[in-house]
Amino acid sequence: TVRSFLNFIADIRQLTGSSRKKRIDEVVDRINIRNVIDQSIETLSKGYKRRVGIAQSILHDPDILILDEPTDGLDPNQKHEVRNLIKEMAQDKAIIISTHILEEVPAVCSRAIIIASGELLFDGTPVEMIATSDRKDIDHAFRIITTGKSVEDPIEHKEAS
């Protein structure tokens, strides 16, 4: 169940006594998973599974949280909920998001960094990133930053030899 999983994580994080129960209760309420606390994780929707994953990652109250593709595969309502959760958590902790879903950048990020092949290509706000495109479109901006070409320009593929 979600409860047993969070207790397992609390064991790993060496949370004990009344502070353990209090912290689990705080996280369950903050992530809004109380209604599924006694359900088997396998029976949960992808959105709730994502929430349980976030709950376990903040159980020990880290100062920095790293999330990989936090909204990948979620329906629009679930994306909205997870984005709001990320924005809320960002009030009191640093959150680093790794994503290929470019719509996430202006939706939840205050800073965007693009790294390709170990090289820093961009570091600025989402607004600054979008401004690199004359279309004011994040997909177009990403293409210009990463390839130097517009969307209309074909990508040159190397011939296999």
N, CA, C and O of each residue as an XYZ file, in Angstrom:
644
protein
N       0.843     -1.195      0.000
C       0.000      0.000      0.000
C       0.883      1.251      0.000
O       2.087      1.190      0.247
N       0.249      2.369     -0.282
C       0.962      3.646     -0.241
C       1.520      3.872      1.164
O       2.663      4.299      1.323
N       0.707      3.583      2.178
C       1.138      3.767      3.571
C       2.386      2.934      3.882
O       3.347      3.442      4.460
N       2.367      1.653      3.497
C       3.520      0.796      3.802
C       4.762      1.248      3.034
O       5.876      1.164      3.551
N       4.575      1.725      1.804
C       5.704      2.227      1.030
C       6.319      3.458      1.703
O       7.540      3.558      1.825
N       5.469      4.392      2.138
C       5.993      5.591      2.794
C       6.651      5.257      4.131
O       7.623      5.904      4.520
N       6.129      4.255      4.834
C       6.782      3.806      6.065
C       8.137      3.179      5.763
O       9.093      3.372      6.514
N       8.224      2.432      4.671
C       9.496      1.846      4.233
C      10.515      2.961      3.945
O      11.669      2.879      4.366
N      10.082      3.986      3.235
C      10.970      5.115      2.925
C      11.370      5.839      4.210
O      12.517      6.264      4.350
N      10.430      5.981      5.149
C      10.746      6.607      6.438
C      11.820      5.806      7.173
O      12.695      6.385      7.817
N      11.756      4.469      7.078
C      12.803      3.627      7.669
C      14.157      3.932      7.038
O      15.154      4.120      7.736
N      14.177      3.979      5.712
C      15.426      4.253      4.998
C      15.982      5.623      5.392
O      17.192      5.785      5.550
N      15.100      6.596      5.548
C      15.497      7.968      5.890
C      15.685      8.160      7.393
O      15.947      9.269      7.858
N      15.550      7.073      8.144
C      15.757      7.044      9.592
C      14.873      8.047     10.334
O      15.302      8.698     11.286
N      13.627      8.149      9.869
C      12.635      8.953     10.582
C      12.014      8.048     11.641
O      11.616      6.923     11.337
N      11.929      8.522     12.871
C      11.435      7.675     13.957
C      10.432      8.417     14.833
O      10.300      9.639     14.774
N       9.734      7.634     15.645
C       8.844      8.162     16.663
C       7.708      9.014     16.134
O       7.209      8.814     15.027
N       7.311      9.979     16.968
C       6.164     10.817     16.619
C       6.479     11.736     15.438
O       5.581     12.104     14.681
N       7.753     12.107     15.279
C       8.110     12.968     14.145
C       7.915     12.227     12.823
O       7.605     12.841     11.802
N       8.096     10.914     12.846
C       7.894     10.084     11.650
C       6.430     10.134     11.210
O       6.131     10.426     10.052
N       5.526      9.844     12.145
C       4.100      9.847     11.816
C       3.647     11.236     11.380
O       2.886     11.382     10.425
N       4.128     12.254     12.096
C       3.769     13.633     11.759
C       4.244     13.978     10.350
O       3.500     14.572      9.571
N       5.475     13.609     10.024
C       6.026     13.946      8.702
C       5.280     13.205      7.595
O       4.981     13.792      6.555
N       4.976     11.927      7.803
C       4.210     11.178      6.801
C       2.848     11.836      6.597
O       2.409     12.013      5.461
N       2.174     12.199      7.694
C       0.866     12.861      7.585
C       0.966     14.188      6.834
O       0.117     14.497      5.998
N       2.004     14.971      7.134
C       2.197     16.258      6.444
C       2.366     16.057      4.938
O       1.754     16.761      4.134
N       3.203     15.092      4.569
C       3.484     14.835      3.151
C       2.243     14.302      2.441
O       1.932     14.726      1.328
N       1.538     13.379      3.079
C       0.317     12.810      2.491
C      -0.698     13.919      2.209
O      -1.340     13.928      1.159
N      -0.837     14.852      3.153
C      -1.775     15.960      2.953
C      -1.266     16.950      1.904
O      -2.037     17.426      1.071
N       0.022     17.256      1.947
C       0.586     18.220      0.989
C       0.486     17.717     -0.445
O       0.206     18.489     -1.362
N       0.713     16.424     -0.635
C       0.698     15.839     -1.977
C      -0.722     15.413     -2.368
O      -0.976     15.034     -3.511
N      -1.622     15.482     -1.416
C      -3.038     15.159     -1.660
C      -3.234     13.701     -2.082
O      -3.814     13.405     -3.126
N      -2.726     12.799     -1.228
C      -2.892     11.362     -1.509
C      -3.574     10.626     -0.354
O      -3.550      9.396     -0.304
N      -4.179     11.367      0.569
C      -4.829     10.721      1.714
C      -5.905      9.737      1.262
O      -6.085      8.689      1.883
N      -6.621     10.064      0.188
C      -7.716      9.196     -0.269
C      -7.227      7.873     -0.863
O      -8.038      6.980     -1.109
N      -5.927      7.728     -1.098
C      -5.403      6.463     -1.644
C      -4.357      5.832     -0.722
O      -3.669      4.893     -1.122
N      -4.232      6.336      0.495
C      -3.172      5.908      1.408
C      -3.176      4.402      1.686
O      -2.119      3.811      1.905
N      -4.356      3.780      1.677
C      -4.423      2.349      1.970
C      -4.628      1.493      0.723
O      -4.945      0.308      0.821
N      -4.446      2.099     -0.448
C      -4.556      1.339     -1.704
C      -3.204      0.762     -2.095
O      -2.149      1.300     -1.757
N      -3.270     -0.333     -2.806
C      -2.068     -0.915     -3.380
C      -1.560      0.020     -4.476
O      -2.347      0.515     -5.283
N      -0.271      0.260     -4.509
C       0.299      1.186     -5.492
C       0.005      0.733     -6.919
O      -0.216      1.565     -7.799
N       0.000     -0.570     -7.154
C      -0.249     -1.092     -8.510
C      -1.625     -0.708     -9.046
O      -1.830     -0.684    -10.259
N      -2.569     -0.408     -8.155
C      -3.933     -0.083     -8.594
C      -4.125      1.406     -8.883
O      -5.185      1.813     -9.360
N      -3.114      2.214     -8.599
C      -3.243      3.663     -8.753
C      -3.084      4.096    -10.204
O      -2.421      3.426    -10.997
N      -3.700      5.224    -10.537
C      -3.510      5.825    -11.861
C      -2.071      6.325    -11.955
O      -1.372      6.444    -10.949
N      -1.647      6.614    -13.177
C      -0.290      7.119    -13.381
C      -0.074      8.423    -12.610
O       1.004      8.657    -12.064
N      -1.103      9.264    -12.571
C      -1.005     10.526    -11.839
C      -0.779     10.318    -10.349
O       0.052     10.991     -9.740
N      -1.518      9.388     -9.768
C      -1.329      9.099     -8.344
C       0.013      8.426     -8.098
O       0.661      8.696     -7.086
N       0.437      7.563     -8.996
C       1.765      6.951     -8.841
C       2.842      8.031     -8.850
O       3.800      7.969     -8.080
N       2.678      9.022     -9.728
C       3.636     10.133     -9.792
C       3.625     10.895     -8.474
O       4.680     11.282     -7.971
N       2.428     11.114     -7.905
C       2.314     11.811     -6.621
C       2.987     11.021     -5.497
O       3.665     11.597     -4.647
N       2.795      9.707     -5.498
C       3.436      8.869     -4.473
C       4.957      8.977     -4.604
O       5.669      9.042     -3.602
N       5.447      8.997     -5.844
C       6.886      9.165     -6.067
C       7.391     10.492     -5.527
O       8.466     10.556     -4.929
N       6.625     11.539     -5.735
C       7.011     12.847     -5.200
C       6.948     12.820     -3.675
O       7.825     13.371     -3.009
N       5.921     12.185     -3.120
C       5.788     12.091     -1.660
C       7.012     11.425     -1.042
O       7.554     11.909     -0.048
N       7.444     10.317     -1.630
C       8.605      9.634     -1.052
C       9.865     10.478     -1.196
O      10.766     10.398     -0.360
N       9.932     11.286     -2.250
C      11.145     12.080     -2.462
C      11.234     13.286     -1.531
O      12.324     13.820     -1.323
N      10.116     13.722     -0.970
C      10.159     14.874     -0.053
C       9.945     14.477      1.406
O       9.903     15.339      2.284
N       9.812     13.195      1.665
C       9.538     12.733      3.030
C      10.591     13.237      4.019
O      10.254     13.598      5.147
N      11.837     13.265      3.619
C      12.916     13.716      4.506
C      13.189     15.223      4.374
O      14.181     15.726      4.902
N      12.301     15.936      3.667
C      12.347     17.391      3.516
C      13.687     17.892      2.972
O      14.378     18.666      3.634
N      14.049     17.451      1.769
C      15.330     17.897      1.202
C      15.268     19.372      0.794
O      14.203     19.892      0.466
N      16.415     20.026      0.821
C      16.486     21.418      0.369
C      16.425     21.500     -1.150
O      15.943     22.483     -1.714
N      16.922     20.452     -1.803
C      16.949     20.393     -3.266
C      16.217     19.135     -3.707
O      16.432     18.054     -3.160
N      15.355     19.286     -4.696
C      14.579     18.163     -5.224
C      14.848     18.070     -6.723
O      14.727     19.064     -7.438
N      15.210     16.891     -7.199
C      15.461     16.675     -8.623
C      14.356     15.780     -9.164
O      14.151     14.669     -8.676
N      13.643     16.273    -10.181
C      12.532     15.534    -10.782
C      12.840     15.280    -12.252
O      13.195     16.202    -12.985
N      12.703     14.042    -12.675
C      12.936     13.669    -14.065
C      11.595     13.453    -14.753
O      10.842     12.552    -14.384
N      11.301     14.272    -15.746
C      10.064     14.164    -16.530
C       8.835     14.022    -15.620
O       8.102     13.040    -15.738
N       8.596     14.981    -14.716
C       7.522     14.820    -13.732
C       6.106     14.742    -14.296
O       5.210     14.251    -13.608
N       5.874     15.205    -15.516
C       4.514     15.145    -16.068
C       4.403     14.232    -17.282
O       3.363     14.193    -17.940
N       5.460     13.507    -17.578
C       5.440     12.623    -18.748
C       4.328     11.583    -18.629
O       4.228     10.886    -17.619
N       3.505     11.484    -19.652
C       2.459     10.471    -19.700
C       1.204     10.793    -18.910
O       0.300      9.962    -18.825
N       1.135     11.980    -18.331
C      -0.049     12.332    -17.546
C      -1.097     12.996    -18.429
O      -0.770     13.635    -19.429
N      -2.367     12.834    -18.044
C      -3.425     13.512    -18.798
C      -3.403     15.002    -18.426
O      -2.757     15.373    -17.447
N      -4.093     15.856    -19.182
C      -4.030     17.302    -18.929
C      -4.382     17.710    -17.498
O      -3.741     18.605    -16.945
N      -5.377     17.081    -16.890
C      -5.732     17.426    -15.508
C      -4.630     17.022    -14.537
O      -4.307     17.769    -13.613
N      -4.054     15.842    -14.745
C      -2.966     15.394    -13.880
C      -1.746     16.301    -14.040
O      -1.078     16.622    -13.057
N      -1.453     16.715    -15.279
C      -0.336     17.640    -15.515
C      -0.549     18.926    -14.733
O       0.369     19.428    -14.085
N      -1.754     19.452    -14.798
C      -2.084     20.689    -14.094
C      -1.843     20.529    -12.588
O      -1.256     21.406    -11.955
N      -2.295     19.414    -12.024
C      -2.127     19.165    -10.592
C      -0.654     19.049    -10.215
O      -0.221     19.629     -9.219
N       0.121     18.301    -11.009
C       1.542     18.127    -10.706
C       2.285     19.454    -10.872
O       3.164     19.770    -10.070
N       1.950     20.223    -11.885
C       2.581     21.539    -12.067
C       2.303     22.441    -10.868
O       3.209     23.110    -10.371
N       1.063     22.462    -10.407
C       0.728     23.282     -9.236
C       1.501     22.820     -8.013
O       1.970     23.638     -7.223
N       1.631     21.522     -7.860
C       2.380     20.958     -6.745
C       3.850     21.391     -6.814
O       4.435     21.778     -5.802
N       4.433     21.324     -8.000
C       5.831     21.738     -8.176
C       5.988     23.219     -7.832
O       6.927     23.600     -7.132
N       5.074     24.048     -8.323
C       5.144     25.491     -8.032
C       5.025     25.750     -6.532
O       5.728     26.599     -5.984
N       4.136     25.019     -5.879
C       3.963     25.182     -4.431
C       5.238     24.773     -3.697
O       5.699     25.491     -2.809
N       5.809     23.626     -4.060
C       7.019     23.153     -3.391
C       8.201     24.081     -3.657
O       9.093     24.197     -2.817
N       8.217     24.736     -4.805
C       9.325     25.627     -5.168
C       9.382     26.868     -4.280
O      10.370     27.602     -4.307
N       8.337     27.107     -3.498
C       8.341     28.250     -2.586
C       9.378     28.076     -1.481
O       9.915     29.061     -0.975
N       9.665     26.817     -1.100
C      10.595     26.612      0.008
C      11.725     25.631     -0.283
O      12.411     25.188      0.639
N      11.926     25.284     -1.562
C      13.063     24.428     -1.903
C      13.443     24.641     -3.357
O      12.634     25.076     -4.176
N      14.686     24.326     -3.654
C      15.152     24.387     -5.046
C      14.704     23.111     -5.748
O      14.880     22.011     -5.225
N      14.128     23.264     -6.923
C      13.674     22.104     -7.687
C      14.337     22.137     -9.053
O      14.252     23.127     -9.780
N      14.995     21.044     -9.388
C      15.627     20.888    -10.696
C      14.787     19.888    -11.471
O      14.530     18.778    -11.004
N      14.362     20.295    -12.663
C      13.530     19.425    -13.495
C      14.289     19.097    -14.770
O      14.773     19.990    -15.465
N      14.387     17.824    -15.066
C      14.930     17.373    -16.346
C      13.736     16.984    -17.201
O      12.935     16.135    -16.810
N      13.614     17.609    -18.376
C      12.462     17.302    -19.216
C      12.764     17.523    -20.685
O      13.573     18.376    -21.052
N      12.100     16.742    -21.512
C      12.109     16.953    -22.957
C      10.766     17.527    -23.397
O      10.561     17.814    -24.576
N       9.860     17.691    -22.445
C       8.539     18.245    -22.729
C       8.650     19.757    -22.548
O       8.546     20.274    -21.435
N       8.862     20.452    -23.657
C       9.190     21.875    -23.593
C       8.094     22.737    -22.991
O       8.390     23.793    -22.431
N       6.841     22.321    -23.088
C       5.757     23.120    -22.505
C       5.893     23.228    -20.990
O       5.307     24.123    -20.380
N       6.662     22.323    -20.375
C       6.877     22.372    -18.926
C       7.723     23.565    -18.524
O       7.571     24.094    -17.422
N       8.615     23.994    -19.410
C       9.560     25.053    -19.055
C       8.843     26.345    -18.650
O       9.039     26.800    -17.523
N       8.027     26.956    -19.507
C       7.345     28.174    -19.051
C       6.258     27.900    -18.008
O       5.887     28.795    -17.249
N       5.751     26.671    -17.968
C       4.670     26.348    -17.028
C       5.149     26.287    -15.582
O       4.404     26.660    -14.676
N       6.381     25.823    -15.345
C       6.820     25.641    -13.958
C       8.205     26.184    -13.629
O       8.573     26.236    -12.455
N       8.971     26.584    -14.611
C      10.365     26.947    -14.349
C      10.584     28.455    -14.272
O       9.959     29.227    -15.000
N      11.482     28.856    -13.377
C      11.898     30.254    -13.315
C      13.231     30.437    -14.034
O      13.652     31.561    -14.307
N      13.886     29.326    -14.336
C      15.167     29.353    -15.042
C      15.246     28.127    -15.934
O      14.801     27.043    -15.556
N      15.815     28.302    -17.118
C      15.967     27.194    -18.062
C      17.433     27.072    -18.453
O      18.102     28.063    -18.747
N      17.908     25.847    -18.450
C      19.275     25.563    -18.877
C      19.191     24.466    -19.921
O      18.518     23.454    -19.723
N      19.880     24.675    -21.039
C      19.940     23.646    -22.079
C      21.385     23.194    -22.193
O      22.293     23.994    -22.421
N      21.575     21.888    -22.029
C      22.896     21.283    -22.155
C      22.798     20.215    -23.230
O      21.902     19.372    -23.194
N      23.716     20.251    -24.185
C      23.758     19.231    -25.235
C      25.202     18.778    -25.397
O      26.111     19.597    -25.533
N      25.399     17.475    -25.382
C      26.741     16.888    -25.514
C      27.724     17.518    -24.524
O      28.881     17.770    -24.859
N      27.250     17.767    -23.313
C      28.101     18.316    -22.264
C      28.372     19.806    -22.377
O      29.123     20.355    -21.570
N      27.784     20.467    -23.351
C      28.016     21.896    -23.564
C      26.792     22.705    -23.147
O      25.665     22.390    -23.529
N      27.030     23.750    -22.361
C      25.955     24.651    -21.955
C      25.592     25.540    -23.135
O      26.403     26.346    -23.591
N      24.365     25.386    -23.625
C      23.916     26.157    -24.782
C      23.055     27.354    -24.397
O      23.017     28.353    -25.115
N      22.365     27.251    -23.266
C      21.483     28.342    -22.845
C      21.332     28.311    -21.334
O      21.255     27.246    -20.721
N      21.290     29.501    -20.744
C      21.029     29.651    -19.315
C      20.308     30.984    -19.132
O      20.916     32.047    -19.259
N      19.024     30.925    -18.838
C      18.242     32.142    -18.668
C      16.824     31.814    -18.263
O      16.509     30.669    -17.939
N      15.982     32.806    -18.281
C      14.581     32.586    -17.920
C      13.837     31.976    -19.109
O      14.302     32.076    -20.244
N      12.698     31.353    -18.860
C      11.895     30.857    -19.980
C      11.508     31.978    -20.956
O      11.457     31.758    -22.166
N      11.239     33.166    -20.432
C      10.894     34.301    -21.298
C      12.074     34.637    -22.208
O      11.893     34.886    -23.400
N      13.278     34.642    -21.647
C      14.477     34.908    -22.457
C      14.691     33.810    -23.494
O      15.105     34.081    -24.621
N      14.408     32.581    -23.108
C      14.549     31.470    -24.051
C      13.597     31.643    -25.232
O      14.003     31.536    -26.389
N      12.350     31.908    -24.931
C      11.340     32.074    -25.983
C      11.681     33.271    -26.869
O      11.398     33.259    -28.067
N      12.283     34.293    -26.287
C      12.638     35.500    -27.046
C      13.708     35.234    -28.104
O      13.900     36.058    -28.999
N      14.408     34.099    -28.021
C      15.402     33.780    -29.054
C      14.734     33.407    -30.371
O      15.395     33.334    -31.407
N      13.433     33.172    -30.331
C      12.673     32.814    -31.532
C      11.827     33.998    -31.973
O      11.148     34.623    -31.158
N      11.870     34.302    -33.253
C      11.028     35.393    -33.745
C       9.551     35.028    -33.686
O       8.690     35.899    -33.812
N       9.256     33.760    -33.498
C       7.860     33.305    -33.397
C       7.331     33.318    -31.971
O       6.136     33.130    -31.740
N       8.224     33.541    -31.018
C       7.847     33.501    -29.597
C       7.256     32.139    -29.240
O       6.256     32.040    -28.528
N       7.893     31.112    -29.747
C       7.444     29.731    -29.567
C       8.596     28.938    -28.956
O       9.714     28.978    -29.469
N       8.334     28.224    -27.870
C       9.408     27.527    -27.167
C      10.024     26.397    -27.995
O      11.232     26.172    -27.920
N       9.222     25.691    -28.773
C       9.774     24.632    -29.621
C      10.725     25.221    -30.659
O      11.804     24.682    -30.907
N      10.313     26.318    -31.253
C      11.150     26.991    -32.253
C      12.427     27.514    -31.593
O      13.515     27.384    -32.152
N      12.292     28.101    -30.410
C      13.453     28.613    -29.682
C      14.434     27.486    -29.372
O      15.643     27.653    -29.535
N      13.924     26.353    -28.929
C      14.785     25.213    -28.614
C      15.564     24.776    -29.854
O      16.764     24.508    -29.784
N      14.876     24.708    -30.972
C      15.534     24.285    -32.217
C      16.636     25.266    -32.609
O      17.723     24.852    -33.011
N      16.360     26.556    -32.493
C      17.372     27.560    -32.835
C      18.574     27.452    -31.894
O      19.721     27.495    -32.338
N      18.306     27.312    -30.603
C      19.390     27.224    -29.614
C      20.231     25.972    -29.830
O      21.458     26.024    -29.738
N      19.582     24.855    -30.115
C      20.315     23.583    -30.195
C      20.903     23.277    -31.566
O      21.872     22.524    -31.667
N      20.328     23.853    -32.627
C      20.840     23.544    -33.974
C      21.267     24.783    -34.744
O      21.970     24.681    -35.750
N      20.849     25.946    -34.280
C      21.134     27.167    -35.013
C      20.252     27.343    -36.233
O      20.455     28.256    -37.033
N      19.265     26.459    -36.372
C      18.401     26.486    -37.553
C      16.955     26.706    -37.155
O      16.537     26.398    -36.039
N      16.213     27.243    -38.093
C      14.786     27.432    -37.918
C      14.071     26.098    -38.115
O      14.654     25.145    -38.632
N      12.830     26.036    -37.708
C      12.039     24.814    -37.867
C      11.927     24.416    -39.330
O      11.889     23.228    -39.652
N      11.874     25.408    -40.222
C      11.721     25.102    -41.646
C      12.984     24.507    -42.255
O      12.915     23.807    -43.265
N      14.144     24.780    -41.645
C      15.399     24.268    -42.183
C      15.500     22.771    -41.925
O      15.246     22.316    -40.810
N      15.868     22.003    -42.945
C      15.988     20.558    -42.730
C      17.189     20.234    -41.842
O      18.208     20.923    -41.874
N      17.046     19.186    -41.062
C      18.172     18.699    -40.273
C      19.003     17.821    -41.193
O      18.480     16.940    -41.875
N      20.300     18.074    -41.201
C      21.174     17.265    -42.044
C      21.514     15.986    -41.300
O      22.014     16.023    -40.176
N      21.241     14.867    -41.929
C      21.566     13.574    -41.341
C      22.815     13.040    -42.009
O      22.949     13.093    -43.232
N      23.720     12.530    -41.211
C      24.935     11.948    -41.776
C      24.601     10.590    -42.359
O      23.840      9.814    -41.780
N      25.182     10.318    -43.508
C      24.995      9.019    -44.154
C      25.761      7.962    -43.368
O      26.891      8.193    -42.939
N      25.149      6.818    -43.186
C      25.835      5.705    -42.533
C      26.860      5.144    -43.503
O      26.562      4.944    -44.680
N      28.067      4.889    -43.014
C      29.084      4.345    -43.920
C      29.561      2.994    -43.469
O      30.417      2.394    -44.118
